[in-house]
Amino acid sequence: MATNMESLPAVAPHSRAVTEPWTRMSRMLNIRLENALDVARLNREGVAPELFDVLLDRGLTRRELDWIVPMRTLSHRRRNGERLKANETGSFLRAVKIQAMAESVLGSRRNALSWLRKNRRALGDNSAMELMRTEAGGQLVEEHLIRLDEGYFA
């Protein structure tokens, strides 16, 4: 049975910067990332602790980022020339991805930081900064950013 294309609902186009944030993440980290496989590879290999400064330079505070890797541990890794462990790198990359998505959706670093820090009813009266500390919470934040990008402001 043929389908009349005019009767199908229009699908809102996603911003590639939101659904595929690799380009923005690449620029932020100065590392070539073309797809999710590149991010997975980087997660496995671990990142240099110096990359942690990218988030600090973008306006996040050490206290806000202590969940990724405690500062004492970060200093130890820097001193010994060690890469972040896989779980630390995964948390770091989650924070970078969400920061990149928020900047893309909200138009500026300043707007993104404000949004990340404020409790939102749509996020169960939590801030995105609080939720992104876990994988499941990070996914909720990403989904919410995609909905915002599509024009849903709930």
DSSP file (Angstrom, degrees, kcal/mol; ACC not computed):
  #  RESIDUE AA STRUCTURE BP1 BP2  ACC     N-H-->O    O-->H-N    N-H-->O    O-->H-N    TCO  KAPPA ALPHA  PHI   PSI    X-CA   Y-CA   Z-CA
    1    1 A M              0   0    0      0, 0.0     2,-0.1     0, 0.0     0, 0.0   0.000 360.0 360.0 360.0 127.2    0.0    0.0    0.0
    2    2 A A        -     0   0    0      1,-0.0     2,-0.5     2,-0.0     0, 0.0  -0.451 360.0-136.6 -75.1 145.3    1.5    3.4   -1.0
    3    3 A T        -     0   0    0     -2,-0.1     2,-0.8     3,-0.0     3,-0.1  -0.887  11.9-129.0-105.6 131.5    1.8    6.1    1.6
    4    4 A N    >   -     0   0    0     -2,-0.5     3,-1.6     1,-0.2     4,-0.5  -0.704  15.6-154.3 -77.4 112.2    0.9    9.6    0.8
    5    5 A M  G >  S+     0   0    0     -2,-0.8     3,-1.0     1,-0.3    -1,-0.2   0.788  90.7  62.9 -61.2 -29.2    4.0   11.6    1.8
    6    6 A E  G 3  S+     0   0    0      1,-0.2    -1,-0.3    -3,-0.1     4,-0.1   0.752  97.7  57.0 -69.2 -21.8    1.8   14.7    2.4
    7    7 A S  G <  S+     0   0    0     -3,-1.6    -1,-0.2     2,-0.1    -2,-0.2   0.606  85.8  97.4 -85.6 -10.6   -0.1   12.9    5.2
    8    8 A L  S <  S-     0   0    0     -3,-1.0     3,-0.1    -4,-0.5     2,-0.1  -0.550  84.2-107.6 -77.7 141.8    3.0   12.2    7.2
    9    9 A P        -     0   0    0      0, 0.0     2,-0.2     0, 0.0    -1,-0.1  -0.377  36.4-105.9 -67.1 146.1    3.8   14.5   10.1
   10   10 A A        -     0   0    0     -4,-0.1     2,-0.5    -2,-0.1    -4,-0.0  -0.496  29.7-137.8 -70.5 139.4    6.7   16.8    9.6
   11   11 A V        -     0   0    0     -2,-0.2    -1,-0.0    -3,-0.1     3,-0.0  -0.876  18.9-121.0-101.3 128.0    9.8   15.9   11.6
   12   12 A A        -     0   0    0     -2,-0.5     2,-0.2     1,-0.1   138,-0.1  -0.498  30.4-119.8 -67.6 128.6   11.6   18.7   13.2
   13   13 A P        -     0   0    0      0, 0.0     2,-0.2     0, 0.0    -1,-0.1  -0.506  25.1-132.5 -71.2 134.8   15.2   18.8   12.0
   14   14 A H        -     0   0    0     -2,-0.2     2,-0.5     1,-0.1   132,-0.0  -0.589  21.2-110.2 -82.4 147.5   17.7   18.4   14.7
   15   15 A S    >>  -     0   0    0     -2,-0.2     4,-2.5     1,-0.2     3,-1.4  -0.668  21.4-140.9 -71.8 127.3   20.7   20.8   14.9
   16   16 A R  H 3> S+     0   0    0     -2,-0.5     4,-2.4     1,-0.3    -1,-0.2   0.825 102.2  62.6 -60.6 -29.9   23.7   18.7   14.0
   17   17 A A  H 34 S+     0   0    0      1,-0.2    -1,-0.3     2,-0.2    87,-0.1   0.774 111.3  38.4 -66.2 -24.1   25.6   20.5   16.7
   18   18 A V  H <4 S+     0   0    0     -3,-1.4    -2,-0.2     2,-0.1    -1,-0.2   0.882 123.8  35.9 -92.3 -46.1   23.2   19.0   19.3
   19   19 A T  H  < S+     0   0    0     -4,-2.5    -3,-0.2     1,-0.3    -2,-0.2   0.768 134.9  25.7 -81.5 -24.5   22.6   15.5   17.9
   20   20 A E  S >< S+     0   0    0     -4,-2.4     3,-0.7    -5,-0.3    -1,-0.3  -0.662  70.4 168.4-134.8  77.5   26.2   15.1   16.7
   21   21 A P  T 3>  +     0   0    0      0, 0.0     4,-2.6     0, 0.0     5,-0.2   0.273  43.0 110.6 -79.1  14.9   28.3   17.5   18.9
   22   22 A W  H 3> S+     0   0    0      1,-0.2     4,-3.0     2,-0.2    11,-0.2   0.873  73.2  53.8 -60.2 -39.5   31.6   16.0   17.7
   23   23 A T  H <> S+     0   0    0     -3,-0.7     4,-2.1     2,-0.2    -1,-0.2   0.943 112.7  42.3 -62.3 -47.8   32.7   19.1   15.8
   24   24 A R  H  > S+     0   0    0     -4,-0.2     4,-2.5     1,-0.2    -1,-0.2   0.903 115.3  50.4 -65.6 -40.5   32.2   21.5   18.7
   25   25 A M  H  X S+     0   0    0     -4,-2.6     4,-2.6     2,-0.2     5,-0.3   0.904 108.3  54.0 -62.7 -40.7   33.8   19.0   21.1
   26   26 A S  H  X>S+     0   0    0     -4,-3.0     4,-1.9     7,-0.3     5,-1.2   0.919 110.8  45.3 -58.6 -45.4   36.8   18.7   18.7
   27   27 A R  H  <5S+     0   0    0     -4,-2.1    -1,-0.2     2,-0.2    -2,-0.2   0.914 112.8  50.7 -65.6 -42.2   37.3   22.4   18.7
   28   28 A M  H  <5S+     0   0    0     -4,-2.5    -2,-0.2     1,-0.2    -1,-0.2   0.912 123.3  29.8 -61.5 -42.5   36.9   22.6   22.5
   29   29 A L  H  <5S-     0   0    0     -4,-2.6    -1,-0.2     2,-0.2    -2,-0.2   0.570  98.9-128.9 -95.8 -11.0   39.5   19.8   23.1
   30   30 A N  T  <5S+     0   0    0     -4,-1.9     2,-0.4     1,-0.3    -3,-0.2   0.900  71.0 121.3  58.0  42.4   41.7   20.4   20.0
   31   31 A I  S   <S-     0   0    0     -5,-1.2     2,-0.6    -6,-0.2    -1,-0.3  -0.993  72.1-109.5-133.0 138.4   41.3   16.7   19.2
   32   32 A R        +     0   0    0     -2,-0.4     2,-0.4    -3,-0.1    -9,-0.1  -0.585  44.0 166.9 -74.4 115.8   39.9   15.3   16.0
   33   33 A L        +     0   0    0     -2,-0.6    -7,-0.3   -11,-0.2     3,-0.1  -0.980   9.9 164.2-130.0 117.3   36.5   13.7   16.8
   34   34 A E        -     0   0    0     -2,-0.4     2,-0.3     1,-0.2   -11,-0.1   0.632  64.3  -7.4-108.1 -18.0   34.3   12.8   13.9
   35   35 A N  S  > S-     0   0    0    -13,-0.1     4,-1.5   -14,-0.1     3,-0.4  -0.943  82.4 -77.6-164.0-179.7   31.8   10.4   15.4
   36   36 A A  H  > S+     0   0    0     -2,-0.3     4,-2.4     1,-0.2     5,-0.2   0.801 122.2  60.9 -64.4 -29.5   30.7    8.5   18.5
   37   37 A L  H  > S+     0   0    0      2,-0.2     4,-2.5     1,-0.2    -1,-0.2   0.890 102.5  51.7 -65.1 -38.2   33.3    5.8   17.8
   38   38 A D  H  > S+     0   0    0     -3,-0.4     4,-2.4     2,-0.2    -1,-0.2   0.896 110.3  48.9 -63.3 -39.1   36.1    8.4   18.1
   39   39 A V  H  X S+     0   0    0     -4,-1.5     4,-2.4     2,-0.2    -2,-0.2   0.909 110.8  50.2 -66.8 -41.6   34.7    9.5   21.4
   40   40 A A  H  X S+     0   0    0     -4,-2.4     4,-2.2     2,-0.2    -2,-0.2   0.908 110.9  49.6 -62.7 -41.9   34.6    5.8   22.6
   41   41 A R  H  X S+     0   0    0     -4,-2.5     4,-2.4     2,-0.2    -2,-0.2   0.930 111.3  48.5 -61.6 -46.1   38.2    5.3   21.5
   42   42 A L  H  X S+     0   0    0     -4,-2.4     4,-2.2     1,-0.2    -2,-0.2   0.885 109.3  53.7 -62.0 -39.0   39.3    8.4   23.4
   43   43 A N  H  < S+     0   0    0     -4,-2.4    -1,-0.2     1,-0.2    -2,-0.2   0.914 110.1  47.4 -61.3 -43.4   37.4    7.2   26.4
   44   44 A R  H  < S+     0   0    0     -4,-2.2    -2,-0.2     1,-0.2    -1,-0.2   0.904 115.7  44.1 -64.1 -42.5   39.2    3.9   26.3
   45   45 A E  H  < S-     0   0    0     -4,-2.4    -1,-0.2    -5,-0.1    -2,-0.2   0.794 107.3-133.5 -74.3 -28.8   42.6    5.6   25.9
   46   46 A G     <  -     0   0    0     -4,-2.2     2,-0.3    -5,-0.2    39,-0.1   0.104  15.4-100.6  85.5 153.3   42.1    8.2   28.5
   47   47 A V        -     0   0    0     38,-0.2    37,-3.2    -4,-0.1     5,-0.0  -0.758  35.0 -97.4-109.0 157.4   42.8   11.9   28.1
   48   48 A A    >   -     0   0    0     -2,-0.3     3,-2.0    35,-0.2     4,-0.4  -0.481  33.0-123.1 -67.9 140.6   45.7   13.9   29.4
   49   49 A P  G >  S+     0   0    0      0, 0.0     3,-1.4     0, 0.0     4,-0.3   0.744 107.1  72.3 -60.4 -21.8   44.8   15.7   32.7
   50   50 A E  G >  S+     0   0    0      1,-0.3     3,-1.4     2,-0.2     4,-0.2   0.780  84.2  67.7 -64.0 -25.6   45.7   19.0   31.0
   51   51 A L  G X> S+     0   0    0     -3,-2.0     3,-2.0     1,-0.3     4,-0.5   0.754  81.7  76.0 -65.8 -22.4   42.5   18.8   29.0
   52   52 A F  H X> S+     0   0    0     -3,-1.4     4,-1.1    -4,-0.4     3,-1.0   0.831  82.6  68.2 -55.6 -31.9   40.6   19.2   32.3
   53   53 A D  H <> S+     0   0    0     -3,-1.4     4,-3.2    -4,-0.3    -1,-0.3   0.722  82.4  74.5 -62.9 -21.8   41.6   22.9   32.0
   54   54 A V  H <> S+     0   0    0     -3,-2.0     4,-1.0    -4,-0.2    -1,-0.2   0.926  99.1  43.9 -57.2 -45.2   39.3   23.2   29.0
   55   55 A L  H <<>S+     0   0    0     -3,-1.0     5,-2.0    -4,-0.5    -1,-0.2   0.876 113.4  50.6 -69.9 -36.4   36.2   23.1   31.2
   56   56 A L  H ><5S+     0   0    0     -4,-1.1     3,-1.6     1,-0.2    -2,-0.2   0.917 108.9  51.9 -65.0 -42.0   37.8   25.5   33.7
   57   57 A D  H 3<5S+     0   0    0     -4,-3.2    -1,-0.2     1,-0.3    -2,-0.2   0.738 103.5  59.6 -65.9 -22.4   38.6   27.9   30.9
   58   58 A R  T 3<5S-     0   0    0     -4,-1.0    -1,-0.3    -5,-0.2    -2,-0.2   0.348 129.1 -92.1 -90.4   6.6   35.0   27.8   29.8
   59   59 A G  T < 5S+     0   0    0     -3,-1.6    -3,-0.2     1,-0.4     2,-0.2   0.391  82.5 130.5 105.9  -3.7   33.8   29.1   33.2
   60   60 A L      < -     0   0    0     -5,-2.0    -1,-0.4     1,-0.1     2,-0.2  -0.532  52.2-126.1 -78.7 152.8   33.1   26.0   35.2
   61   61 A T     >  -     0   0    0     -2,-0.2     4,-1.3     1,-0.1     5,-0.1  -0.603  15.2-116.4 -99.7 159.8   34.7   25.9   38.7
   62   62 A R  H  > S+     0   0    0      1,-0.2     4,-0.6    -2,-0.2     3,-0.4   0.894 118.0  53.6 -57.7 -39.8   36.9   23.3   40.3
   63   63 A R  H >4 S+     0   0    0      1,-0.2     3,-0.8     2,-0.2     4,-0.2   0.897 106.7  51.0 -63.6 -40.1   34.2   22.6   42.9
   64   64 A E  H 34 S+     0   0    0      1,-0.2     3,-0.3     2,-0.1    -1,-0.2   0.759 116.0  42.8 -67.2 -23.6   31.6   22.0   40.1
   65   65 A L  H >X S+     0   0    0     -4,-1.3     3,-1.8    -3,-0.4     4,-1.0   0.366  79.3 102.0-105.6   3.6   34.0   19.6   38.5
   66   66 A D  T << S+     0   0    0     -3,-0.8    -1,-0.2    -4,-0.6    -2,-0.1   0.743  73.4  67.5 -62.0 -22.7   35.3   17.7   41.5
   67   67 A W  T 34 S+     0   0    0     -3,-0.3    -1,-0.3    -4,-0.2    -2,-0.1   0.748  95.7  55.8 -68.8 -23.1   32.9   14.8   40.6
   68   68 A I  T <4 S-     0   0    0     -3,-1.8    -2,-0.2     1,-0.3    -1,-0.2   0.965 134.6 -22.5 -73.5 -53.6   34.9   14.0   37.5
   69   69 A V  S  < S-     0   0    0     -4,-1.0    -1,-0.3    22,-0.1    -2,-0.1  -0.899  75.2-108.0-157.2 127.4   38.2   13.6   39.3
   70   70 A P     >  -     0   0    0      0, 0.0     4,-2.6     0, 0.0     3,-0.3  -0.265  31.1-119.6 -57.3 145.0   39.1   15.0   42.7
   71   71 A M  H  > S+     0   0    0      1,-0.2     4,-2.7     2,-0.2     5,-0.2   0.846 113.3  54.9 -57.9 -36.8   41.7   17.8   42.4
   72   72 A R  H  > S+     0   0    0      2,-0.2     4,-2.0     1,-0.2    -1,-0.2   0.921 110.7  45.3 -63.7 -42.6   44.2   15.9   44.5
   73   73 A T  H  > S+     0   0    0     -3,-0.3     4,-2.6     2,-0.2    -2,-0.2   0.899 111.6  53.0 -66.1 -41.3   44.0   13.0   42.1
   74   74 A L  H  X S+     0   0    0     -4,-2.6     4,-2.4     1,-0.2    -2,-0.2   0.923 109.0  49.1 -60.7 -44.5   44.2   15.3   39.1
   75   75 A S  H  X S+     0   0    0     -4,-2.7     4,-2.7     1,-0.2    -1,-0.2   0.905 110.5  51.3 -61.0 -41.7   47.4   16.9   40.5
   76   76 A H  H  X S+     0   0    0     -4,-2.0     4,-2.2     1,-0.2    -2,-0.2   0.926 109.8  48.9 -60.8 -45.8   48.8   13.4   41.0
   77   77 A R  H  X>S+     0   0    0     -4,-2.6     5,-2.4     1,-0.2     4,-0.5   0.898 112.2  49.0 -63.1 -40.4   48.0   12.4   37.4
   78   78 A R  H ><5S+     0   0    0     -4,-2.4     3,-1.2     3,-0.2    -2,-0.2   0.952 111.2  49.2 -62.6 -49.2   49.6   15.6   36.1
   79   79 A R  H 3<5S+     0   0    0     -4,-2.7    -2,-0.2     1,-0.3    -1,-0.2   0.879 116.8  41.5 -58.1 -40.1   52.8   15.2   38.2
   80   80 A N  H 3<5S-     0   0    0     -4,-2.2    -1,-0.3    -5,-0.2    -2,-0.2   0.390 109.1-119.4 -93.0   3.4   53.2   11.6   37.1
   81   81 A G  T <<5 +     0   0    0     -3,-1.2     2,-0.2    -4,-0.5    -3,-0.2   0.816  61.3 152.4  64.8  30.3   52.3   12.2   33.4
   82   82 A E      < -     0   0    0     -5,-2.4    -1,-0.2    -6,-0.2     2,-0.2  -0.633  42.8-125.8 -93.3 150.7   49.4    9.8   33.7
   83   83 A R        -     0   0    0     -2,-0.2   -35,-0.2   -35,-0.2     2,-0.1  -0.513  39.0 -90.0 -84.0 160.6   46.2    9.9   31.6
   84   84 A L        -     0   0    0    -37,-3.2    -1,-0.1    -2,-0.2   -37,-0.1  -0.434  48.9-105.8 -66.8 147.8   42.8   10.0   33.3
   85   85 A K     >  -     0   0    0    -39,-0.1     4,-3.1    -2,-0.1     5,-0.2  -0.219  35.0 -99.7 -67.8 165.5   41.3    6.6   33.9
   86   86 A A  H  > S+     0   0    0      1,-0.2     4,-2.7     2,-0.2     5,-0.2   0.895 123.4  47.7 -58.5 -43.7   38.4    5.4   31.7
   87   87 A N  H  > S+     0   0    0      2,-0.2     4,-2.0     1,-0.2    -1,-0.2   0.892 114.6  46.6 -67.5 -37.3   35.7    6.2   34.2
   88   88 A E  H  > S+     0   0    0      2,-0.2     4,-2.6     1,-0.2    -2,-0.2   0.911 113.5  48.7 -68.2 -42.2   37.2    9.7   34.8
   89   89 A T  H  X S+     0   0    0     -4,-3.1     4,-3.1     2,-0.2     5,-0.2   0.902 109.4  53.2 -63.8 -41.3   37.6   10.3   31.1
   90   90 A G  H  X S+     0   0    0     -4,-2.7     4,-2.0    -5,-0.2    -1,-0.2   0.920 111.4  45.3 -60.1 -44.4   34.0    9.1   30.5
   91   91 A S  H  X S+     0   0    0     -4,-2.0     4,-2.2     2,-0.2    -2,-0.2   0.913 113.6  50.5 -64.4 -42.7   32.8   11.7   33.1
   92   92 A F  H  X S+     0   0    0     -4,-2.6     4,-2.4     1,-0.2    -2,-0.2   0.934 111.1  47.6 -60.1 -47.9   35.0   14.4   31.6
   93   93 A L  H  X S+     0   0    0     -4,-3.1     4,-2.7     1,-0.2    -1,-0.2   0.852 109.1  54.6 -65.6 -34.3   33.7   13.7   28.1
   94   94 A R  H  X S+     0   0    0     -4,-2.0     4,-2.5    -5,-0.2     5,-0.2   0.934 110.1  46.7 -61.7 -45.6   30.1   13.7   29.3
   95   95 A A  H  X S+     0   0    0     -4,-2.2     4,-2.4     2,-0.2    -2,-0.2   0.905 113.4  48.3 -63.9 -41.6   30.7   17.2   30.8
   96   96 A V  H  X S+     0   0    0     -4,-2.4     4,-2.7     2,-0.2    -2,-0.2   0.927 112.4  48.9 -63.9 -44.8   32.4   18.4   27.6
   97   97 A K  H  X S+     0   0    0     -4,-2.7     4,-2.7     2,-0.2    -2,-0.2   0.927 113.3  45.8 -62.7 -45.3   29.6   17.1   25.4
   98   98 A I  H  X S+     0   0    0     -4,-2.5     4,-2.8     2,-0.2    -1,-0.2   0.900 112.8  50.6 -66.9 -39.4   26.8   18.6   27.6
   99   99 A Q  H  X S+     0   0    0     -4,-2.4     4,-2.4    -5,-0.2    -2,-0.2   0.930 112.3  48.0 -60.5 -44.9   28.7   21.9   27.7
  100  100 A A  H  X S+     0   0    0     -4,-2.7     4,-2.0     2,-0.2    -2,-0.2   0.922 113.5  46.7 -62.9 -44.8   29.1   21.8   23.9
  101  101 A M  H  X S+     0   0    0     -4,-2.7     4,-2.9     2,-0.2     5,-0.3   0.923 112.2  50.2 -63.6 -44.2   25.4   21.0   23.4
  102  102 A A  H  X S+     0   0    0     -4,-2.8     4,-2.9     1,-0.2     6,-0.3   0.911 110.7  49.2 -63.0 -42.4   24.3   23.7   25.8
  103  103 A E  H  X S+     0   0    0     -4,-2.4     4,-1.2    -5,-0.2    -1,-0.2   0.896 113.3  48.0 -63.0 -39.0   26.4   26.4   24.1
  104  104 A S  H  < S+     0   0    0     -4,-2.0    -2,-0.2    -5,-0.2    -1,-0.2   0.942 117.8  39.4 -66.2 -48.0   25.0   25.3   20.8
  105  105 A V  H  < S+     0   0    0     -4,-2.9    -2,-0.2     1,-0.2    -3,-0.2   0.902 122.5  40.0 -69.9 -41.8   21.4   25.4   21.9
  106  106 A L  H  < S-     0   0    0     -4,-2.9    -1,-0.2    -5,-0.3    -2,-0.2   0.501 104.1-125.2 -94.6  -4.5   21.5   28.5   24.1
  107  107 A G  S  < S+     0   0    0     -4,-1.2     2,-0.3    -5,-0.2    -4,-0.1   0.240  75.7  41.2  89.5 -14.5   23.8   30.5   21.8
  108  108 A S  S  > S-     0   0    0     -6,-0.3     4,-2.1     1,-0.1     5,-0.1  -0.993  76.4-114.7-159.6 161.5   26.6   31.4   24.1
  109  109 A R  H  > S+     0   0    0     -2,-0.3     4,-2.7     2,-0.2     5,-0.2   0.895 116.2  53.5 -63.5 -41.6   28.9   30.1   26.8
  110  110 A R  H  > S+     0   0    0      1,-0.2     4,-2.2     2,-0.2    -1,-0.2   0.930 110.5  45.2 -61.8 -47.1   27.4   32.6   29.3
  111  111 A N  H  > S+     0   0    0      1,-0.2     4,-2.5     2,-0.2    -1,-0.2   0.896 112.6  52.7 -63.0 -40.1   23.8   31.4   28.6
  112  112 A A  H  X S+     0   0    0     -4,-2.1     4,-2.9     2,-0.2    -2,-0.2   0.931 109.4  47.8 -62.5 -46.5   24.9   27.7   28.8
  113  113 A L  H  X S+     0   0    0     -4,-2.7     4,-1.6     1,-0.2    -1,-0.2   0.912 112.4  49.3 -62.0 -42.8   26.6   28.2   32.2
  114  114 A S  H  X S+     0   0    0     -4,-2.2     4,-1.2    -5,-0.2    -1,-0.2   0.931 113.6  46.2 -61.2 -45.7   23.5   29.9   33.6
  115  115 A W  H  < S+     0   0    0     -4,-2.5    13,-0.5     1,-0.2     3,-0.4   0.910 110.5  52.9 -63.6 -43.8   21.3   27.2   32.2
  116  116 A L  H  < S+     0   0    0     -4,-2.9    13,-2.6     1,-0.2    14,-0.3   0.821 112.4  45.2 -61.9 -31.8   23.5   24.4   33.5
  117  117 A R  H  < S+     0   0    0     -4,-1.6     2,-0.3    -5,-0.2    -1,-0.2   0.677  94.3  89.1 -89.1 -18.7   23.5   25.8   37.1
  118  118 A K  S  < S-     0   0    0     -4,-1.2    10,-0.5    -3,-0.4     2,-0.1  -0.631  80.3-115.8 -89.3 136.3   19.8   26.6   37.5
  119  119 A N  E     -A  127   0A   0     -2,-0.3     2,-0.4     8,-0.2     8,-0.3  -0.457  34.1-157.6 -64.7 138.0   17.3   24.1   38.9
  120  120 A R  E > > -A  126   0A   0      6,-2.3     5,-2.0    -2,-0.1     3,-1.1  -0.970  22.6-144.0-125.0 133.5   14.7   23.3   36.3
  121  121 A R  G > 5S+     0   0    0     -2,-0.4     3,-1.9     1,-0.3    -1,-0.1   0.899 105.0  58.7 -58.5 -41.1   11.2   21.9   36.9
  122  122 A A  G 3 5S+     0   0    0      1,-0.3    -1,-0.3     2,-0.2    32,-0.1   0.680 105.3  50.9 -64.8 -16.3   11.6   19.8   33.7
  123  123 A L  G X 5S-     0   0    0     -3,-1.1     3,-0.6     3,-0.2    -1,-0.3  -0.022 130.9 -92.2-109.0  28.2   14.7   18.2   35.3
  124  124 A G  T < 5S-     0   0    0     -3,-1.9    -3,-0.2     1,-0.2    -2,-0.2   0.840  78.6 -59.5  68.6  34.1   12.9   17.3   38.5
  125  125 A D  T 3 <S+     0   0    0     -5,-2.0     2,-0.3     1,-0.3    -1,-0.2   0.774 112.3 120.6  60.6  28.7   13.9   20.6   40.2
  126  126 A N  E <   -A  120   0A   0     -6,-0.8    -6,-2.3    -3,-0.6    -1,-0.3  -0.783  65.5-115.2-110.3 160.4   17.6   19.6   39.7
  127  127 A S  E  >  -A  119   0A   0     -2,-0.3     4,-2.2    -8,-0.3     3,-0.2  -0.651  21.9-121.2 -89.1 155.8   20.2   21.5   37.8
  128  128 A A  H  > S+     0   0    0    -10,-0.5     4,-2.6   -13,-0.5   -11,-0.2   0.869 115.1  60.9 -60.6 -35.6   21.7   20.0   34.7
  129  129 A M  H  4 S+     0   0    0    -13,-2.6    -1,-0.2     1,-0.2     4,-0.2   0.883 107.3  44.0 -59.8 -39.9   25.1   20.3   36.5
  130  130 A E  H >4 S+     0   0    0    -14,-0.3     3,-1.2    -3,-0.2    -2,-0.2   0.930 115.0  48.1 -69.8 -45.7   23.8   18.0   39.3
  131  131 A L  H >< S+     0   0    0     -4,-2.2     3,-1.8     1,-0.3     7,-0.4   0.849  98.8  65.8 -67.1 -35.4   22.3   15.5   36.9
  132  132 A M  T 3< S+     0   0    0     -4,-2.6    -1,-0.3     5,-0.3     6,-0.1   0.518  77.5  86.6 -71.1  -0.3   25.2   15.1   34.6
  133  133 A R  T <  S+     0   0    0     -3,-1.2     2,-0.3    -4,-0.2    -1,-0.3   0.718  92.5  47.7 -68.4 -20.0   27.2   13.6   37.4
  134  134 A T  S <> S-     0   0    0     -3,-1.8     4,-2.8    -4,-0.1     5,-0.2  -0.853  87.2-121.2-118.9 158.2   25.8   10.2   36.4
  135  135 A E  H  > S+     0   0    0     -2,-0.3     4,-2.1     2,-0.2     5,-0.2   0.930 114.9  47.5 -60.6 -46.5   25.4    8.6   33.0
  136  136 A A  H  > S+     0   0    0      1,-0.2     4,-1.8     2,-0.2    -1,-0.2   0.913 113.9  47.3 -63.8 -42.3   21.6    8.3   33.3
  137  137 A G  H  > S+     0   0    0     -6,-0.3     4,-2.3     1,-0.2    -5,-0.3   0.899 109.6  53.9 -64.5 -40.9   21.4   12.0   34.5
  138  138 A G  H  X S+     0   0    0     -4,-2.8     4,-2.5    -7,-0.4    -1,-0.2   0.886 106.5  52.2 -60.3 -39.5   23.6   13.1   31.7
  139  139 A Q  H  X S+     0   0    0     -4,-2.1     4,-2.6     2,-0.2    -1,-0.2   0.891 107.9  51.8 -64.6 -38.9   21.3   11.4   29.2
  140  140 A L  H  X S+     0   0    0     -4,-1.8     4,-2.3     2,-0.2    -2,-0.2   0.921 110.4  48.4 -61.5 -43.2   18.3   13.2   30.6
  141  141 A V  H  X S+     0   0    0     -4,-2.3     4,-2.4     2,-0.2    -2,-0.2   0.924 111.6  49.5 -63.7 -44.2   20.1   16.5   30.3
  142  142 A E  H  X S+     0   0    0     -4,-2.5     4,-2.2     1,-0.2    -2,-0.2   0.924 111.2  49.3 -60.9 -44.6   21.1   15.7   26.7
  143  143 A E  H  X S+     0   0    0     -4,-2.6     4,-2.3     1,-0.2    -1,-0.2   0.893 110.5  50.9 -61.8 -39.4   17.5   14.7   25.8
  144  144 A H  H  X S+     0   0    0     -4,-2.3     4,-2.5     2,-0.2    -1,-0.2   0.907 108.8  50.9 -65.8 -40.9   16.2   18.0   27.4
  145  145 A L  H  X S+     0   0    0     -4,-2.4     4,-2.4     2,-0.2    -2,-0.2   0.891 109.3  51.2 -63.1 -38.9   18.7   20.0   25.3
  146  146 A I  H  X S+     0   0    0     -4,-2.2     4,-1.7     2,-0.2    -2,-0.2   0.917 109.7  49.8 -63.9 -42.5   17.5   18.3   22.2
  147  147 A R  H  X>S+     0   0    0     -4,-2.3     5,-2.8     2,-0.2     4,-0.6   0.912 110.9  49.7 -62.6 -41.6   13.9   19.1   23.1
  148  148 A L  H ><5S+     0   0    0     -4,-2.5     3,-1.1     1,-0.2    -2,-0.2   0.917 109.0  52.3 -60.9 -42.2   14.9   22.7   23.7
  149  149 A D  H 3<5S+     0   0    0     -4,-2.4    -1,-0.2     1,-0.3    -2,-0.2   0.831 107.8  52.1 -63.0 -32.1   16.6   22.7   20.3
  150  150 A E  H 3<5S-     0   0    0     -4,-1.7    -1,-0.3    -5,-0.1    -2,-0.2   0.552 126.7-100.3 -81.6  -8.1   13.5   21.4   18.7
  151  151 A G  T <<5S+     0   0    0     -3,-1.1     2,-0.7    -4,-0.6    -3,-0.2   0.554  78.1 135.1 103.0   8.4   11.4   24.2   20.3
  152  152 A Y      < -     0   0    0     -5,-2.8    -1,-0.3    -6,-0.2    -2,-0.1  -0.826  27.2-179.1 -91.3 117.2    9.9   22.4   23.2
  153  153 A F              0   0    0     -2,-0.7    -1,-0.1     1,-0.2    -5,-0.1   0.100 360.0 360.0-107.6  22.5   10.2   24.7   26.2
  154  154 A A              0   0    0    -32,-0.1    -1,-0.2    -7,-0.1   -32,-0.0   0.490 360.0 360.0 -67.9 360.0    8.6   22.6   29.0
